[in-house]
Amino acid sequence: TWTFEGRTAHAFKLANGRFVGAGAIEDAVRALVPGLREVVLSSPDGRRLVLAATAHDAAAHAALDAAIRDPARLAPALGALGERPLQVVAVPADGWARTPKGEVDRRHPTGRPSGA
């Protein structure tokens, strides 16, 4: 299982000090795989990347399953970060902690996504 440890901003730093504009990468992943709504990139240990996403249609579900098996499929969205180890997990729609406005609350754990 995997637990999202939280991220309060749209950016974070890796252990080597490299700044990651996660919000822009998340948008690029959504553009690469239409049908993904919730997409969160994080780095629990500062070295490897974890991309959690929820598919909202059959095509996106198939693409997300393919990315779980072969994370390199998402390399175009990661740009220079594509060389880092990437784990892709599928999160059920009801698996995300949400703000009162209904947005993904990046400060709270999501629980146990499927496919981890």
N, C-alpha and C positions, 0 to 999 in steps of 0.2 A: 504494500500500500504506500501511498504518497500523501503527505500532508503539506498543503501550501502554508508557508511560514509567514507570509505577508509582505507587503511592500506598500508604503504610503505614498510614494511619488511615481511619476511616469518614467523615472530613470533611477539607475543604481550604479554602483562601482563594483568592479571585480577585484579579486585579491591583489592583482598586479597594478591596481589603481586606474585601470581603463574604465572610462565612463560609458555606460550603455544606455542609449535612448530607447528604453523598452517600449514606450508608447508608439513610436514610429515603426519599430519592428513588428509589433502586434498588428498595426494597420496593414503592413506589407503582407503579413501572413493571411489576414482576412481578404486581401486583394488576390493573393495567390490561390486561396481556397474559398471561393464564394460559398456562402451558407454557414460559415462559422460566425458566431456572434461573440461569445465570450472567449477571449484569448488573453492569457496572462503569461508573460515571460519573467522568469526569476532565476536567481542563482543562489541556491541554499548554502553552498560552500565557497562561493566566490571564484570557482574554477569552471565547473560544468554548468550548463544552462538547462533549465526545465521549462518546457512550453506546455501549458495546460489549456485545453480548448473544449468547447461544446459545439457539436454539430447539430444543426437544426433542419437538415433535409438529408435525403438518402445519398445524394452525390457527395455532400460534405462529409457524411459519415464514412463513406468508402474512402475518400481522400485522407481523412484523419486516421483511419485504420492503416492505410498504406504508409503514412508518415510515422506511425508508431513502429511498424516493422522496419522502415528504412527512413530514419530522420533526415538523411541527406536530401530528400525530396524538398525539404523546406529551405535548403541552402540559399536559393535566390532571394528569399526574404531576409535572411540573416546577414547578407553582405560579408564583411570581413570577419564576422563572428562565426562564419560557417565552418571554420576549422576547429572550433571548440566542441567537446563532447556535448551532445544534445539528447535529452530524454523527452519524449512526447507522450503525454497522457491525455486520455479522454475523460472529461468530467461530465456526469449527468447534469441535465439542466437544473435539477433541484439540489445539486451538490455544492453550489456556490453560496457563501455567506453574502448577503445583499444589504445595501444601505436602505434607508426608508424610501428613497427615490427609486429603488429597484435595480440600481447599478451594482456590479460586482464590488464588494467591499474588500479591498486589497489588504486591509489591516488585520483581517480575521481568517482563521483556518477554514478551508473548504470541507474538510473531512476526508473521505477515502474515494477518490475517483476510480471509475472502472478502467480497466486496461493498463493499470500500472504494473 
